[in-house]
Amino acid sequence: MNFYGLFAGAAALCIIGLFHPIVIKGEYHFGKKIWPLCLVCGIAFLAGACLVSNLYVSILMGITGSSCLWSIKELFEQEKRVERGWFPKKEK
């Protein structure tokens, strides 16, 4: 039996679930100006996913890299959600 798909699905669920609070806290503390960090990390993880030989590590790195890149969009969306009052705004 082949369990790669189950592993990838469970890993994606966990990693995406982990990135949800990271985006919220990151936008709260630093604003959307941290998007370049997400870009660099995303590219690094995706490059690493292409270079490692272990399939499981490659899957984890690919999902993490894609989640980092998706977080860029979510940072800008989170700023809009804060403006709408859905999330608390940090007082300066």
C-alpha positions in Angstrom: 0.0 0.0 0.0 1.1 3.6 -0.7 0.7 6.1 2.1 2.4 9.1 0.5 -0.9 10.8 -0.2 -2.2 10.3 3.3 1.1 11.7 4.7 1.0 14.7 2.3 -2.7 15.4 3.2 -2.1 15.2 6.9 1.1 17.3 6.7 -0.7 19.9 4.6 -3.5 20.1 7.1 -1.1 20.6 10.0 1.2 23.1 8.3 -1.7 25.2 7.0 -3.3 25.1 10.4 0.0 26.2 12.0 0.4 29.1 9.5 -3.1 30.6 10.4 -2.0 31.9 13.8 1.4 32.8 12.5 -0.1 35.2 10.0 -2.5 36.7 12.6 0.3 37.2 15.2 2.8 38.4 12.6 0.4 41.0 11.2 -0.6 42.1 14.7 3.0 42.6 15.9 4.8 43.7 12.7 2.1 44.6 10.1 2.2 43.6 6.5 5.9 44.7 6.3 7.1 41.2 7.0 6.0 39.9 3.6 9.6 39.9 2.3 10.5 37.4 5.1 7.7 35.1 3.9 8.9 35.4 0.3 12.5 34.5 1.2 11.4 31.6 3.4 9.0 30.3 0.8 11.6 30.4 -2.0 14.2 28.7 0.3 11.8 25.9 1.4 10.8 25.3 -2.2 14.4 25.2 -3.4 15.2 22.9 -0.5 12.3 20.6 -1.5 13.9 20.2 -4.9 17.3 19.4 -3.5 16.6 16.9 -0.7 16.5 13.2 -1.6 14.1 12.1 1.2 10.6 12.1 -0.2 8.9 12.8 3.2 11.2 15.8 3.9 10.7 17.1 0.4 6.9 16.9 0.8 7.1 18.8 4.1 9.4 21.4 2.7 7.2 21.9 -0.4 4.1 22.4 1.7 5.9 24.7 4.0 7.3 26.8 1.2 3.9 27.0 -0.5 2.3 28.0 2.8 5.0 30.8 3.3 4.2 32.2 -0.2 0.4 32.0 0.5 1.0 33.8 3.7 2.0 36.9 1.8 -1.5 37.2 0.4 -3.0 36.4 3.8 -1.0 39.2 5.5 -2.6 41.8 3.2 -6.0 40.2 3.7 -5.4 40.1 7.5 -4.8 43.9 7.4 -8.2 44.3 5.8 -9.8 42.0 8.4 -8.3 44.2 11.2 -9.7 47.3 9.6 -13.1 45.7 9.5 -12.9 45.1 13.2 -12.8 41.3 12.9 -9.4 41.1 14.7 -7.9 43.4 17.3 -5.7 46.3 16.2 -2.4 46.8 18.0 -2.2 50.1 19.8 1.0 52.0 19.1 
